[in-house]
Amino acid sequence: MIAAAALLVDYTLDVSVSIATGVQSLTSAVPDVAGARVLINLGVLVFLMLANLRGIRAAGTVLRTRAPVHPGHARDRGIRRL
């Protein structure tokens, strides 16, 4: 039970720090939304909570994004098709 509680606390802190860091980056890039920092944090938290409540497969589908690959990087790595 102690290990399970420790994992739960670790996951909660990890998610909260990640969200806070992302929102801090967003508000530094777009200063007009700095006043809504708490609401943005809560909105992202609710989104992640709902995605996780749908299950691991559905959460993976919702949270999966494709990172853009620079053509020069793909060529250097030997990737022929993107």
N, C-alpha and C positions, 0 to 999 in steps of 0.2 A: 504494500500500500504506500509506503514511503517513496519508493521508486516511481510509482504512477503519479503521485502528487508532485514530485520533483519534475517529471516530464511535462505535466500540465502547466506548472508555473513557468518552466523554461519556454514552452511554446507560446504562452501568453505574453511573456516579456519580449520574446523574439518578434512576435507579430506587432506588438505595440511600438517597439523601437523602430521597426522597419516602416511602419505607417508614418510615424512622426518624422522620420528622416525624409521620406518621400514628399510629405506635405511641406516640410521646411524647404526642400529644393524647389517645389512648385511655387511657393509663396515668394521665394527670393527671385525666381525668374519672372513671375507675374505679381508685382507688388500690390496691384489693385485688389487682389483676393486675400490679402494678409489679414484683414479683419474677420474673415470667415474661417480662420485656421482650425478652430475647434469643430465647427460644423463639417468641414472637409474631412477631418480625422474621424469623426463619428460616422460619416457617410461611407468612407472606405471600410471602416470596421464592420459596419452592418452588411456591406456588400460581401466582404470576405466570410462573415459568419453565415450568411444565407447560402453562399457558394459551398461552404464546407458542410452545411446541413443537408445538402442534396446528395452527398456521398462522394467518395474519392474519385470515381470515374467522371461524374458530372462536374465536380470542382476542377478537375484537370482540363476538361473541355472548356469550361468558362474562363479559366485563368490562363490558358495557353495562348501565347502570342508569338508571332514570327518576328524575329529580330532581322532588321535589314542587313544584308551582307554587301559590302562594298565589292564591286567587280574585281578590283585589284587584289583584294584579300582572297577572293575565291580563286583567282588565277594562281596566286602564290601557293595556295594549299592544294592545288591540283584538282579542284572541283570543276567539272566541265559544265554541268547544268545546275541551275538554281531552281 
